[in-house]
Amino acid sequence: MSEISSKVDKEARQKAASVIRNRFLQLIDQIKKGEPPIMEIPQRNINNTHYDEVRKLLLLGDKKLKRSFLDLNEAKRFMQTSLMGSIIYEALINDEYPTIRDLFYRGKHTLVLRGPDNRTVEENTWDEQKESDSVIVDIEVFTSLLREEMLILSKEKGKVVGDMRIRSGNDVIDLSKMGHGAYSIEPTPDLIDFVDINADFVLVVEKDAVFQQLHRAGFWRQYRSILVTSAGQPDRATRRFVRRLNEEHKLPVYILTDADPYGWYIYSVFRIGSIALSYESERLATPNARFLGVSMADIFGTDKKKAYLSESDRRSFIIKAKDYDKKRAEEIKNYPWFQTKGWKEEIDIFMKKQAKLEIEAMASKGLKFLAFTYLPDKIQKQDYIA
Amino acid sequence: MSEISSKVDKEARQKAASVIRNRFLQLIDQIKKGEPPIMEIPQRNINNTHYDEVRKLLLLGDKKLKRSFLDLNEAKRFMQTSLMGSIIYEALINDEYPTIRDLFYRGKHTLVLRGPDNRTVEENTWDEQKESDSVIVDIEVFTSLLREEMLILSKEKGKVVGDMRIRSGNDVIDLSKMGHGAYSIEPTPDLIDFVDINADFVLVVEKDAVFQQLHRAGFWRQYRSILVTSAGQPDRATRRFVRRLNEEHKLPVYILTDADPYGWYIYSVFRIGSIALSYESERLATPNARFLGVSMADIFGTDKKKAYLSESDRRSFIIKAKDYDKKRAEEIKNYPWFQTKGWKEEIDIFMKKQAKLEIEAMASKGLKFLAFTYLPDKIQKQDYIA
């Protein structure tokens, strides 16, 4: 297996293994000095998560928790963190590519302990994957390594096509030569080398089927763009890939979703990060991503702008907002990063009209309308919400 | 747009448009002759679906229904079928690539009719996508064209890597040069040309994350195989792609899923087809696909065979079967295509042990165990269930 592993993988393994090793060696030092072993780990909860107005990101604060081996309330979690650290380290030095599900299984067993009264006690290392997943995140914040850097793999949905060449593993791949198919983004997007890019912007499409249509219609060729789909809620690899295109190649990123609070949230995850994963926003979020549409103003028009839909289009295509849409909109309205003029207007129109619309409704006016009128028009006028 | 469209797309369009045209011209002939227009469409229901013991496929029978424009009970469905036929035809000749969701929107409107008593009546063409989807299937069986042949696109999840070259659109793509990523199968797999294939078998993996692992470990290189993932329940394109590899290149197809009734059903869809889509089994199913594992005998062993798991592995990894698993197993037990010695034994052990197992449990014994011991061992011994 190791002969087949690519050079980038080998280097990534060595780096991650050495970081983990050094981090845990500190604990051994404490023990050697006769001190109780204590891990200092950044707190991951809403109290230690804040929206950074300057960097425009959801970030983890400075608060740390001390996990002491000798504290009865912390001993189990200390054991779990050490166990996971050692499993990941073993996987790294053995050329393994575990998934988070694997790591759950690998660590799952029963410890049999003998108490001071000589009775045996049984304790499971963990019972549910959500326990072991949470421990993996502890390792991430404890070591400042993302799980991708530790060669932990996962299911991936993101796809990309466009006029660019990348190096992944031992191959150079031309993403403009994918035929009618597409390139599936790898689970470790930091190991990708961008060889060259010939594009003016990135268009991220929420829906895979719409991505297929735009690809087939030649959108990215005609409008010099990199076309990406997240196929619903974006996974980490897709977010990181988009962020790198923006950061390293200064390509503007436009997000295209359904016109509803669920679509707004997808945009928000790309742009700001998510509360659950705020410890990684710094690496995964694209703080200047732009919501291209479909916007409420596109549907209904405003004083300043003509609607893209006719009255009869609206009658046929609009869907009445459900209660959960309204509830979601109320929540989103309160997020600090939606406190801009553009977003306030957008959410207001939604609340007033109680209406939502799928991107497919735009395509049903003709794919040519979506690909060659609506999208280029919006981009040319820089008609986005940020 | 048409300049960008590939030659294969243009040819496919012309063919499909001409078939649809001819099929509907027959209706016009009937009208010209003064006859009531009638569509004869194969019945799509459980009464007209049978398991063909010889061809080992779920197939649609000979029963047809007559849909007459002048029959009040049929007039609406007749209108819907004609409407959908014309929308698809328009899309074909206008170089469009609609999705089934688009087709729903394109046809959705209100007809205003004036009755003999001079009162107006309003009638929606359709209200829900499941109505328009069902009409699309009517068009498929009426014209004997699969929706893919009519250039109707859809969301796709299937991925592939391996030592093979394909032509898709205007590109030749080398599926052995995908780096750590993979090739996303296009929505119209019949338009793919297999240029050359250098492999001994196809391994289809239910889970995307396990596919990622096997790919990264170099499984397909070491064991000369084409590696495919369906990422859960297979979509039509993945099924057709696998079927073509089997039929046109005589590659044996092995299916790897979790050891549970849901995994068996995924195998069954690949091999036999599904009841809902029996009209297309003939094109999409792979009647000699083999269930490689994980099998109950792999977990527990039998008189003739040693288990791959130790007693302690079983204690850690086995999941108790849920009620819905048992219910599903009872249903599957009665399907005609599960009436083989191998499947009866498999389902019996499941019922007795009431246990299931995820593929990841195998990987947690070490990815090397899964990739370089378990899988090659099973294939070399031809230890599959069929």
Interface residues (C-beta under 8 A of the other chain):
Chain A: M1 I4 S5 S6 D9 N94 E96 Y97 P98 T99 R101 D102 L103 F104 Y105 R106 K108 H109 T110 L153 S154 K155 E156 K157 K159 I166 R167 S168 G169 N170 D171 V172 I173 K177 M178 G179 H180 G181 A182 Y183 S184 I185 E186 P187 T188 L191 I192 K207 D208 A209 V210 Q212 Q213 R216 A217 G218 R221 Q222 A231 S312 R315 S316 F317 E358 E360 A361 A363 S364 G366 L367 K368 A371 F372
Chain B: M1 I4 S5 S6 D9 N94 E96 Y97 P98 T99 R101 D102 L103 F104 Y105 R106 K108 H109 T110 L153 S154 K155 E156 K157 K159 I166 R167 S168 G169 N170 D171 V172 I173 K177 M178 G179 H180 G181 A182 Y183 S184 I185 E186 P187 T188 L191 I192 K207 D208 A209 V210 Q212 Q213 R216 A217 G218 R221 Q222 A231 R315 S316 F317 E358 E360 A361 A363 S364 G366 L367 K368 A371 F372
